[in-house]
């Protein structure tokens, strides 16, 4: 036997962990604990480090978290989706209207259908018309956003459906908010799909080296369409979560989320250039963004100061996680 | 032994392949025969049509004219996937691996083993342990030394990367392997190892077409050598009967071969 190959491929979990360990992947966790520690000390008498506040952070970031998991697939495949923010609003409004007029199932299905359609159109234009997804989704961002505004003439639509609010918003399962469960679900499904299914492997290959992926027979067109559908559908789900938590839908929902989502995904160790992705990292990255929001508010910074502090911290975190490995 | 081989249809036969790009005739009327366990050298100057010929035979390009036969039967190889279905593998220069995937993931790219549990298998659940075990076996069998099969290939040296690309072709190429300058970017020792890998293929009755600019490698591993010049076949010689100097003369057109 070839001892070199066998040694490093030993079966113990420790060895496996060591072989796959890379500093880039760990930075998100270091950043997480650094920020947690900082706020815990700085805000020790203002209730930052309480179970209630920490769960509150997870609940508040749930829509961003779900979108971050979706965007992990898109970026991993070497694409990007700028239209998620407006898809959130349109999905929430469509869901709210259908809930009011037709009930639970049409509401949920209609909301998710918005994402399916937007994602499919984004994907088809990217692949078949060969327009970079950056430009296609920049266009659909405007189109979908305009549709969300005209749909109700800028009016918000209240949601009074109890079951919907329980499942997508303020409900509890045992001691846990359903929003925490959605977060965990997104993380588990996202991680397993990206790293344990053939589909995820092909997503990473398509983003890593599209030409090679095509040469070995992977249908890269299908993969690229699929990842744009995934990001759009997670945006729809985020729309439902907002509508449930706020008991209403409005065209402004999700408007400011795009950059938060991208920052969360990149901090989490996903490559902006495709080929590498981590769904767990994206979730942790999203919670980091939530902690920043929460902590900076509790520190009493005004809005302008919060924006500056958040910008600086994001640049630092991204600078650390973006460094591409040196090839030998 | 030679008689027995000759009585069965050749592994691969190409008849009168022609291909032009716009006004440029890249290949005109090129025919070739590849037998089981044979390594056919394909040499010629840059732009002579070597890579174009390989691409026509491996489904990357569609020839304008000509027919391809495998085991005596006419086949349509209209995509790389189709070529693979016939047991044909190709090692392209610089196009072989996905940098961000690890060694095992590259070896099994689009050939992933999935779980034997039916429901999980349908979902495409990866059998990572099984693939890793098989990778170690393949690398061992070929004598390819890699620090770890879990290492992303971006961290490996040029020689190691090329070994993996070739290892993949060898592991999956059941019948025919095309190699387009597999040793071009390698150091002397690594290039020698590649040549040895090619020799192991022919022992397994796989047919190999080997493109190289290194005449010493060509003569070392090939049984026959075909020379292309300006898209035409100008010579086909037995490797035992020519010197490196002869081949260079044929490639540059300084001397005509058994012109056909």
Interface residues (C-beta under 8 A of the other chain):
Chain A: X1 X2 X4 X5 X6 X8 X9 X16 X19 X20 X196 X197 X198 X199 X201 X202 X204 X205 X207 X208 X209 X211 X212 X213 X215 X216 X217 X218 X271 X274 X275 X276 X325 X327 X328
Chain B: X60 X79 X80 X81 X84 X92 X95 X96 X97 X98 X99 X100 X101 X105 X109 X110 X111 X112 X114 X123 X124 X125 X126 X128 X132 X136 X139 X140 X143 X144 X145 X146 X147 X148 X149 X150 X151 X152 X154 X155 X156 X157
